[in-house]
Amino acid sequence: MCARYLRSVGHGEIEDLSQEIISAIALSVCRYNDRGRPFSCWVDSIVRRRLADHFRRSSRQVETIPLSWVSDQVDLTAEFEDEIVNNVVINDILSILPIAQRRIIQLSYISDLSPSEIAHLMGRSTNSIRVSKHRAIKRLKTACLEPD
């Protein structure tokens, strides 16, 4: 009877969870009142509650990977630093644009969305997105070519 509920649980946890369910049934069988429903319904309700408790507990637990394992496997430091520098430079360059144009450029090139998808997200027409994108690119080109 419990097997159909336990299919969603990992194999390592099945024995522990089964033991917890059986203990709960054994401890509360003295409080069982026959109300015209089958005994299996009462057992099913205990199983459902224990599984809900289990899933609630397991959703709160965050799996962590030891940092030493990550550093042994891959050296991400240089790539991570380069990405941070690139993001700072990109954000600095895009800061000369108005917020709407900046968002269009980010959605277009960073999120790789089409003009129609951007238009839908921003509540504007596709044509206005294309025009704003063109103006933003023109403004960025002008700003990059101007001598300081």
C-alpha positions as CSV (number, residue, x, y, z in Angstrom):
1,M,0.0,0.0,0.0
2,C,2.8,2.4,0.9
3,A,4.7,1.5,-2.3
4,R,2.6,3.7,-4.6
5,Y,3.5,6.7,-2.4
6,L,7.1,5.8,-2.0
7,R,7.8,5.7,-5.8
8,S,8.5,9.5,-5.7
9,V,11.2,9.1,-2.9
10,G,14.8,8.1,-3.5
11,H,15.8,4.5,-2.8
12,G,18.1,5.5,0.1
13,E,15.2,7.2,1.9
14,I,12.6,4.5,1.4
15,E,13.6,2.3,4.4
16,D,13.8,5.3,6.8
17,L,10.5,6.7,5.6
18,S,8.8,3.3,5.8
19,Q,10.0,2.7,9.3
20,E,8.8,6.2,10.3
21,I,5.4,5.5,8.8
22,I,5.1,2.0,10.4
23,S,6.1,3.5,13.8
24,A,3.4,6.2,13.4
25,I,0.8,3.7,12.6
26,A,1.8,1.4,15.5
27,L,1.8,4.3,18.0
28,S,-1.6,5.7,16.9
29,V,-3.5,2.4,16.2
30,C,-5.0,2.6,19.8
31,R,-6.7,5.9,18.8
32,Y,-8.3,4.4,15.7
33,N,-12.1,4.8,15.6
34,D,-14.1,2.8,13.2
35,R,-16.4,5.3,11.5
36,G,-17.6,3.1,8.8
37,R,-14.6,3.7,6.6
38,P,-12.0,1.0,5.8
39,F,-8.9,0.7,8.0
40,S,-6.8,1.2,4.9
41,C,-8.2,4.8,4.5
42,W,-7.0,5.6,7.9
43,V,-3.5,4.1,7.2
44,D,-3.4,6.0,3.8
45,S,-4.0,9.3,5.6
46,I,-1.1,8.6,8.0
47,V,1.1,7.8,5.0
48,R,0.1,10.9,3.1
49,R,0.8,13.1,6.2
50,R,4.2,11.5,6.8
51,L,5.2,11.9,3.1
52,A,4.1,15.5,3.2
53,D,6.3,16.1,6.3
54,H,9.2,14.3,4.5
55,F,8.9,16.4,1.4
56,R,8.5,19.6,3.4
57,R,11.7,18.8,5.4
58,S,13.6,17.8,2.3
59,S,12.6,21.0,0.4
60,R,14.2,23.0,3.2
61,Q,17.5,21.2,3.0
62,V,20.0,22.7,0.6
63,E,22.6,20.4,-0.9
64,T,26.0,21.9,-0.6
65,I,29.2,20.9,-2.4
66,P,32.4,21.3,-0.6
67,L,34.4,24.2,-2.0
68,S,37.6,22.0,-1.9
69,W,35.9,19.6,-4.3
70,V,35.0,22.4,-6.7
71,S,38.5,23.9,-6.7
72,D,40.0,20.4,-7.3
73,Q,37.8,19.8,-10.2
74,V,37.8,23.1,-12.1
75,D,39.7,26.3,-11.8
76,L,36.9,28.9,-12.3
77,T,38.6,31.9,-10.7
78,A,40.0,33.4,-13.9
79,E,36.8,32.9,-15.8
80,F,34.7,34.3,-13.0
81,E,36.9,37.4,-12.7
82,D,36.8,38.0,-16.4
83,E,33.0,37.7,-16.4
84,I,32.7,40.2,-13.5
85,V,35.0,42.7,-15.4
86,N,33.0,42.2,-18.6
87,N,29.7,42.8,-16.8
88,V,31.0,46.0,-15.2
89,V,32.3,47.3,-18.5
90,I,29.0,46.4,-20.3
91,N,26.9,48.1,-17.5
92,D,29.1,51.1,-17.7
93,I,28.7,51.4,-21.4
94,L,25.0,50.8,-21.3
95,S,24.6,53.5,-18.6
96,I,24.7,56.2,-21.2
97,L,21.4,54.9,-22.6
98,P,17.9,55.8,-21.4
99,I,16.4,53.0,-19.3
100,A,14.0,51.8,-22.0
101,Q,16.7,51.6,-24.6
102,R,19.1,49.9,-22.2
103,R,16.5,47.3,-21.4
104,I,15.9,46.7,-25.1
105,I,19.6,46.1,-25.7
106,Q,19.9,43.8,-22.7
107,L,16.9,41.8,-23.8
108,S,18.0,41.6,-27.4
109,Y,21.7,40.7,-27.0
110,I,22.0,39.3,-23.5
111,S,18.7,37.4,-23.2
112,D,18.6,36.8,-27.0
113,L,15.0,37.7,-27.4
114,S,13.4,38.7,-30.8
115,P,11.9,42.2,-31.3
116,S,8.4,40.7,-31.1
117,E,9.2,39.0,-27.8
118,I,10.6,42.2,-26.4
119,A,7.6,44.1,-27.6
120,H,5.3,41.7,-25.8
121,L,7.3,42.0,-22.6
122,M,7.4,45.8,-22.7
123,G,3.9,46.3,-23.9
124,R,5.0,48.1,-27.1
125,S,4.8,47.5,-30.8
126,T,7.4,45.5,-32.6
127,N,8.2,48.4,-34.9
128,S,8.8,50.8,-31.9
129,I,11.2,48.2,-30.4
130,R,13.2,48.0,-33.7
131,V,13.4,51.8,-33.9
132,S,14.5,52.1,-30.3
133,K,17.1,49.4,-30.7
134,H,18.5,51.1,-33.8
135,R,18.6,54.5,-32.0
136,A,20.4,52.8,-29.0
137,I,23.0,51.2,-31.2
138,K,23.6,54.5,-33.0
139,R,24.0,56.3,-29.6
140,L,26.4,53.6,-28.4
141,K,28.5,53.9,-31.6
142,T,28.6,57.6,-31.4
143,A,29.7,57.5,-27.7
144,C,32.4,54.9,-28.4
145,L,33.8,56.8,-31.3
146,E,33.9,60.2,-29.6
147,P,37.4,61.2,-28.3
148,D,37.5,61.8,-24.5
